[in-house]
């Protein structure tokens, strides 16, 4: 076994991103279907490591940098959100939230229905529904422990991790193709169908040139650091209370308050282009480490019935994004980008959703509303609503005798 330390992992993650860029640039299929660069490079490395394992060679990474990178990314999302934009996107956020809630209901109904039809415990269907797909690894780990301890479901935690891994991979793979199909269907040209031309924001087209000075960089870095510190303190204060929230939500919330408070007091205007650079670097490195660290062999824990359920869930996600999300969000270019984002966190996680949308907007043009709505729903609302939906399903007669 080879264990890479902090520095070795950072080097590996950087090389994964360069590999992903090279693959997307040179492989027409990846470029045509808007596969995110971190996903392409990370999965390639994960597959190579899977082959190594067949020869009893295992490579492990130091993932201590993964959580700080994720939190830094959400801090930059908060620092990029001003109250005027939040107000403008209020109605769109509400509509998208309804679509997201609808998917949670459908995922659990599909999981329970297929599990029952295949002769499995309905709890296993719920586990391969919104618990691990929309919920991701964190929610899956929490509920997996609950299902084992309270309901007596054997190997629930292991199945939850494998299911969440499956969702993370597929969430990063289907978003681009779904958006491509929708954009072609609506005959959108090689740019967004915005009413008036405007400069793209950094999160929409991260490869656009930005002017950065060392001093301004330190200012933006300080804002992110404050968001991380205060967000972690807030998370600690709320822990084990009725208002407990995931750490990344607290960090994002602090970023929003910090940006708008400084602006309202006339003390400082956040340099959005610079914050977006830091955010995109954090996002790319986070995804590279997350994907290259995937233990694809854990998917062997999923027997054939579980693969059937998860394959069906992937198909349902794609169809839901095409026929529900796209239509209720307006059947336009912005709706296509939102559909790609929905595939990302409907099966995986919010960072995957952002990467999906970036892959689309870098090719076709900016979509301001998508990059406003998806982080808000993916960070603030999805976890709260998912818990409610899961608990409502657990109240059904299926689980009364569990």
C-alpha positions as CSV (number, residue, x, y, z in Angstrom):
1,X,0.0,0.0,0.0
2,X,1.2,3.5,-0.9
3,X,0.1,6.4,1.4
4,X,0.4,9.9,-0.1
5,X,0.9,12.7,2.4
6,X,-0.7,16.2,2.3
7,X,1.8,17.4,-0.3
8,X,1.7,14.3,-2.4
9,X,-2.1,14.5,-2.5
10,X,-2.1,18.1,-3.5
11,X,0.3,17.3,-6.3
12,X,-1.9,14.4,-7.4
13,X,-5.0,16.6,-7.4
14,X,-3.3,19.2,-9.5
15,X,-2.2,16.6,-12.0
16,X,-5.7,15.1,-12.1
17,X,-7.1,18.5,-13.1
18,X,-4.4,18.9,-15.8
19,X,-5.3,15.4,-17.0
20,X,-9.0,16.3,-17.0
21,X,-8.3,19.4,-19.1
22,X,-6.2,17.4,-21.5
23,X,-8.9,14.7,-21.8
24,X,-11.8,17.1,-22.4
25,X,-9.7,19.1,-24.9
26,X,-8.6,16.0,-26.9
27,X,-11.6,13.6,-26.6
28,X,-14.4,14.9,-28.7
29,X,-17.0,12.9,-26.8
30,X,-16.2,14.4,-23.5
31,X,-16.1,17.9,-25.0
32,X,-19.4,17.4,-26.9
33,X,-21.3,16.2,-23.9
34,X,-19.9,18.8,-21.5
35,X,-18.3,16.4,-19.0
36,X,-16.6,18.5,-16.3
37,X,-12.8,18.4,-16.3
38,X,-12.4,17.3,-12.6
39,X,-14.9,14.5,-13.3
40,X,-13.1,13.3,-16.4
41,X,-9.6,13.4,-14.7
42,X,-10.8,12.1,-11.3
43,X,-12.7,9.1,-12.7
44,X,-9.8,8.2,-15.0
45,X,-7.5,8.0,-11.9
46,X,-10.1,6.2,-9.9
47,X,-10.3,3.6,-12.6
48,X,-6.5,3.2,-12.8
49,X,-6.5,2.7,-9.0
50,X,-9.2,0.0,-9.4
51,X,-6.9,-1.9,-11.8
52,X,-4.0,-1.5,-9.4
53,X,-6.1,-3.0,-6.6
54,X,-6.7,-6.1,-8.8
55,X,-2.9,-6.6,-8.4
56,X,-3.0,-6.0,-4.6
57,X,-1.6,-2.5,-5.0
58,X,-3.5,0.2,-3.1
59,X,-2.9,4.0,-3.1
60,X,-4.4,6.1,-0.4
61,X,-4.6,9.9,-0.2
62,X,-4.5,12.4,2.6
63,X,-8.0,13.8,2.4
64,X,-7.6,16.4,5.2
65,X,-7.7,19.2,2.7
66,X,-11.0,18.1,1.2
67,X,-13.3,19.6,3.8
68,X,-11.6,23.0,4.0
69,X,-11.7,23.2,0.2
70,X,-15.4,22.5,0.2
71,X,-16.1,25.0,2.9
72,X,-14.0,27.6,1.1
73,X,-16.0,27.0,-2.0
74,X,-19.3,27.6,-0.2
75,X,-17.8,30.7,1.5
76,X,-17.1,32.2,-2.0
77,X,-20.7,31.4,-3.0
78,X,-21.9,33.4,-0.1
79,X,-19.5,36.2,-0.7
80,X,-20.8,36.4,-4.3
81,X,-24.5,36.7,-3.3
82,X,-25.9,40.2,-2.7
83,X,-29.4,40.8,-1.3
84,X,-30.5,42.5,-4.5
85,X,-29.8,39.4,-6.5
86,X,-31.3,37.1,-3.9
87,X,-34.5,39.2,-4.0
88,X,-34.6,39.2,-7.8
89,X,-34.3,35.4,-7.8
90,X,-36.9,34.8,-5.1
91,X,-39.7,33.5,-7.3
92,X,-37.3,31.4,-9.4
93,X,-35.8,29.9,-6.3
94,X,-39.3,28.9,-5.1
95,X,-40.2,27.2,-8.4
96,X,-36.9,25.3,-8.5
97,X,-37.4,24.3,-4.9
98,X,-40.8,22.8,-5.8
99,X,-39.1,20.8,-8.6
100,X,-36.4,19.6,-6.3
101,X,-38.9,18.5,-3.7
102,X,-40.8,16.6,-6.3
103,X,-37.7,14.7,-7.2
104,X,-37.1,13.7,-3.6
105,X,-40.6,12.3,-3.4
106,X,-40.2,10.4,-6.7
107,X,-36.7,9.0,-5.8
108,X,-38.0,7.5,-2.6
109,X,-41.2,6.1,-4.2
110,X,-39.1,4.6,-7.0
111,X,-36.6,3.1,-4.5
112,X,-39.2,1.6,-2.2
113,X,-41.3,0.3,-5.2
114,X,-38.4,-1.4,-6.9
115,X,-37.0,-2.8,-3.6
116,X,-40.4,-4.3,-2.8
117,X,-40.7,-5.7,-6.3
118,X,-37.3,-7.3,-6.1
119,X,-38.0,-8.9,-2.7
120,X,-35.8,-6.5,-0.7
121,X,-36.5,-4.7,2.5
122,X,-38.3,-1.4,1.7
123,X,-35.7,0.4,3.9
124,X,-33.1,-0.6,1.3
125,X,-35.2,1.2,-1.3
126,X,-35.3,4.3,0.8
127,X,-31.5,4.0,1.3
128,X,-31.0,4.1,-2.5
129,X,-33.4,7.0,-2.8
130,X,-33.0,10.6,-1.6
131,X,-31.1,9.4,1.5
132,X,-27.9,8.8,-0.5
133,X,-28.6,10.4,-3.9
134,X,-29.8,13.9,-3.1
135,X,-28.4,13.5,0.4
136,X,-24.8,12.4,-0.6
137,X,-22.2,10.7,1.6
138,X,-22.9,12.8,4.7
139,X,-26.6,12.2,4.9
140,X,-26.1,8.6,3.8
141,X,-23.7,7.9,6.7
142,X,-26.1,9.5,9.2
143,X,-29.2,7.6,8.1
144,X,-27.3,4.4,7.5
145,X,-26.3,4.3,11.1
146,X,-30.0,5.1,12.1
147,X,-31.3,2.3,9.8
148,X,-28.8,-0.2,11.4
149,X,-29.4,0.8,15.0
150,X,-33.1,1.6,15.1
151,X,-34.5,-0.6,12.3
152,X,-31.9,-3.4,12.3
153,X,-31.0,-3.1,8.6
154,X,-27.7,-5.0,8.2
155,X,-24.7,-3.3,6.5
156,X,-26.8,-0.1,6.0
157,X,-23.8,2.2,6.3
158,X,-21.7,0.3,3.8
159,X,-24.6,0.2,1.3
160,X,-25.2,3.9,1.9
161,X,-21.5,4.8,1.1
162,X,-21.6,2.6,-2.1
163,X,-24.9,4.1,-3.2
164,X,-23.7,7.7,-2.6
165,X,-20.5,6.9,-4.6
166,X,-22.6,5.6,-7.5
167,X,-24.7,8.8,-7.4
168,X,-21.7,11.1,-7.3
169,X,-20.2,9.5,-10.3
170,X,-23.4,9.5,-12.4
171,X,-24.4,12.9,-11.2
172,X,-21.2,14.3,-12.8
173,X,-21.7,12.3,-16.0
174,X,-25.3,12.8,-17.0
175,X,-25.7,16.6,-16.4
176,X,-23.7,17.7,-19.5
177,X,-25.4,15.4,-21.9
178,X,-28.9,16.3,-20.6
179,X,-28.1,20.0,-21.1
180,X,-26.7,19.4,-24.5
181,X,-29.8,17.7,-25.7
182,X,-32.1,20.4,-24.2
183,X,-30.1,23.2,-25.8
184,X,-30.2,21.6,-29.2
185,X,-34.0,21.0,-28.7
186,X,-34.5,24.7,-28.0
187,X,-32.2,25.7,-30.8
188,X,-30.1,27.9,-28.5
189,X,-27.1,29.4,-30.4
190,X,-23.6,29.4,-29.1
191,X,-24.4,31.9,-26.4
192,X,-27.1,32.3,-23.7
193,X,-30.5,33.7,-24.8
194,X,-30.2,36.7,-22.5
195,X,-32.4,39.7,-23.2
196,X,-29.4,42.1,-23.1
197,X,-25.7,41.4,-23.4
198,X,-23.7,41.4,-20.2
199,X,-20.3,40.4,-18.8
200,X,-20.3,36.9,-17.4
201,X,-19.7,36.3,-13.7
202,X,-16.7,34.2,-12.6
203,X,-18.6,31.1,-11.6
204,X,-20.3,31.0,-14.9
205,X,-17.2,31.2,-17.1
206,X,-14.2,30.6,-14.8
207,X,-11.7,30.7,-17.7
208,X,-12.3,34.3,-18.4
209,X,-9.3,36.6,-17.7
210,X,-9.3,38.4,-14.4
211,X,-7.1,41.2,-13.1
212,X,-5.8,40.4,-9.6
213,X,-3.3,42.1,-7.4
214,X,-1.5,40.6,-4.4
215,X,-3.2,43.0,-2.0
216,X,-6.7,42.4,-3.3
217,X,-6.0,38.7,-3.2
218,X,-5.2,38.9,0.5
219,X,-8.4,40.9,1.1
220,X,-10.5,38.2,-0.6
221,X,-8.6,35.5,1.2
222,X,-9.2,37.2,4.5
223,X,-13.0,37.3,3.8
224,X,-13.0,33.6,3.1
225,X,-11.0,32.9,6.2
226,X,-13.4,34.9,8.4
227,X,-16.4,33.1,6.8
228,X,-14.8,29.7,7.6
229,X,-13.9,30.7,11.2
230,X,-17.3,32.2,12.1
231,X,-19.2,29.5,10.2
232,X,-17.5,26.8,12.2
233,X,-18.2,28.7,15.5
234,X,-21.8,29.0,14.5
235,X,-22.0,25.3,13.6
236,X,-20.6,24.5,17.1
237,X,-23.1,26.8,18.8
238,X,-26.1,25.3,17.0
239,X,-25.0,21.7,17.4
240,X,-27.5,19.4,19.1
241,X,-30.2,22.1,19.0
242,X,-33.4,22.4,17.0
243,X,-31.5,24.9,14.6
244,X,-28.5,22.6,13.9
245,X,-27.3,23.0,10.3
246,X,-24.5,21.5,8.3
247,X,-21.2,23.4,8.6
248,X,-21.1,24.4,4.9
249,X,-24.6,26.0,5.3
250,X,-23.3,28.1,8.2
251,X,-20.2,29.1,6.2
252,X,-22.3,30.1,3.2
253,X,-24.7,32.1,5.5
254,X,-21.8,34.0,7.1
255,X,-20.4,34.8,3.6
256,X,-23.7,36.3,2.6
257,X,-24.0,38.4,5.8
258,X,-20.4,39.5,5.5
259,X,-20.6,40.6,1.9
260,X,-23.9,42.5,2.3
261,X,-23.0,44.1,5.7
262,X,-19.7,45.5,4.5
263,X,-21.5,46.8,1.4
264,X,-24.4,48.4,3.3
265,X,-22.0,50.1,5.7
266,X,-19.9,51.4,2.8
267,X,-16.8,49.8,4.2
268,X,-15.9,47.4,1.4
269,X,-17.1,46.0,-1.9
270,X,-16.3,42.4,-2.5
271,X,-14.1,41.8,-5.6
272,X,-16.4,39.2,-7.2
273,X,-14.1,38.2,-10.0
274,X,-11.3,37.5,-7.5
275,X,-13.6,35.6,-5.1
276,X,-14.7,33.5,-8.0
277,X,-11.1,32.6,-8.8
278,X,-10.6,31.4,-5.3
279,X,-13.9,29.6,-5.4
280,X,-13.2,27.8,-8.6
281,X,-9.7,26.7,-7.5
282,X,-11.3,25.3,-4.3
283,X,-14.1,23.6,-6.2
284,X,-11.8,22.0,-8.7
285,X,-9.3,20.7,-6.1
286,X,-12.2,19.5,-3.9
287,X,-13.7,17.5,-6.8
288,X,-10.4,16.2,-8.0
289,X,-9.6,14.8,-4.5
290,X,-13.1,13.5,-4.0
291,X,-13.2,11.7,-7.3
292,X,-9.7,10.3,-7.4
293,X,-10.2,9.0,-3.8
294,X,-13.3,7.1,-4.8
295,X,-13.1,3.5,-3.8
296,X,-14.9,2.1,-6.9
297,X,-14.4,-1.4,-5.5
298,X,-16.9,-0.5,-2.8
299,X,-19.5,-0.7,-5.5
300,X,-19.0,-4.5,-5.4
301,X,-21.0,-4.3,-2.1
302,X,-24.0,-3.5,-4.3
303,X,-25.6,-6.7,-5.5
304,X,-27.5,-6.9,-8.8
305,X,-30.8,-5.7,-7.4
306,X,-29.1,-2.5,-6.0
307,X,-27.6,-1.8,-9.4
308,X,-31.0,-2.2,-11.0
309,X,-32.5,0.3,-8.5
310,X,-29.6,2.8,-8.9
311,X,-29.7,2.5,-12.7
312,X,-33.4,3.2,-12.6
313,X,-32.8,6.2,-10.3
314,X,-30.3,7.6,-12.8
315,X,-32.8,7.2,-15.7
316,X,-35.5,8.9,-13.6
317,X,-33.2,11.8,-12.7
318,X,-32.4,12.4,-16.4
319,X,-36.1,12.2,-17.4
320,X,-37.2,14.4,-14.5
321,X,-34.6,17.0,-15.5
322,X,-35.8,16.9,-19.1
323,X,-39.5,16.8,-18.7
324,X,-40.1,18.5,-15.3
325,X,-37.2,20.7,-14.2
326,X,-36.6,22.1,-17.7
327,X,-40.2,22.8,-18.4
328,X,-41.2,24.4,-15.0
329,X,-38.1,26.6,-15.1
330,X,-39.1,28.1,-18.4
331,X,-37.9,25.8,-21.2
332,X,-35.1,28.2,-22.2
333,X,-31.3,28.2,-22.0
334,X,-31.3,29.1,-18.3
335,X,-33.6,26.1,-17.7
336,X,-31.2,23.8,-19.5
337,X,-28.3,24.9,-17.3
338,X,-30.5,24.5,-14.2
339,X,-31.4,21.0,-15.4
340,X,-27.7,20.1,-15.6
341,X,-27.2,21.4,-12.1
342,X,-30.2,19.5,-10.8
343,X,-28.6,16.3,-12.2
344,X,-25.5,17.1,-10.3
345,X,-27.0,17.5,-6.8
346,X,-30.0,15.3,-7.4
347,X,-27.6,12.3,-7.7
348,X,-24.5,13.7,-6.1
349,X,-23.7,17.0,-4.4
350,X,-23.9,20.8,-4.9
351,X,-20.2,21.1,-6.0
352,X,-20.9,18.5,-8.7
353,X,-23.9,20.6,-9.8
354,X,-21.7,23.7,-10.1
355,X,-19.1,21.8,-12.1
356,X,-21.9,20.5,-14.4
357,X,-23.2,24.0,-15.0
358,X,-19.7,25.4,-15.6
359,X,-19.0,22.8,-18.2
360,X,-22.2,24.0,-20.0
361,X,-21.8,27.7,-19.6
362,X,-18.1,27.7,-20.6
363,X,-19.2,26.3,-24.0
364,X,-22.6,27.9,-24.6
365,X,-22.5,31.2,-22.6
366,X,-23.4,32.6,-19.1
367,X,-26.5,31.9,-17.1
368,X,-26.7,34.3,-14.2
369,X,-29.9,32.9,-12.7
370,X,-28.7,29.3,-12.6
371,X,-25.6,30.2,-10.6
372,X,-27.8,32.2,-8.2
373,X,-30.5,29.5,-7.7
374,X,-28.6,26.2,-7.5
375,X,-26.2,27.1,-4.7
376,X,-29.1,28.6,-2.6
377,X,-31.3,25.5,-3.0
378,X,-28.4,23.0,-2.9
379,X,-26.9,24.5,0.3
380,X,-29.8,26.1,2.3
381,X,-32.9,24.0,1.5
382,X,-32.1,20.6,0.1
383,X,-30.9,19.0,3.3
384,X,-33.8,20.4,5.4
385,X,-36.5,19.3,2.9
386,X,-34.8,15.9,2.4
387,X,-35.0,15.2,6.2
388,X,-38.7,16.1,6.2
389,X,-39.4,13.9,3.1
390,X,-37.5,10.9,4.6
391,X,-39.3,11.1,7.9
392,X,-42.7,11.3,6.1
393,X,-41.8,8.1,4.2
394,X,-40.6,6.4,7.4
395,X,-44.1,7.1,8.9
396,X,-45.7,4.9,6.2
397,X,-47.0,1.4,7.1
398,X,-44.1,-0.2,5.2
399,X,-41.9,0.7,8.1
400,X,-44.3,0.4,11.0
401,X,-43.1,-3.0,11.9
402,X,-39.4,-2.3,11.4
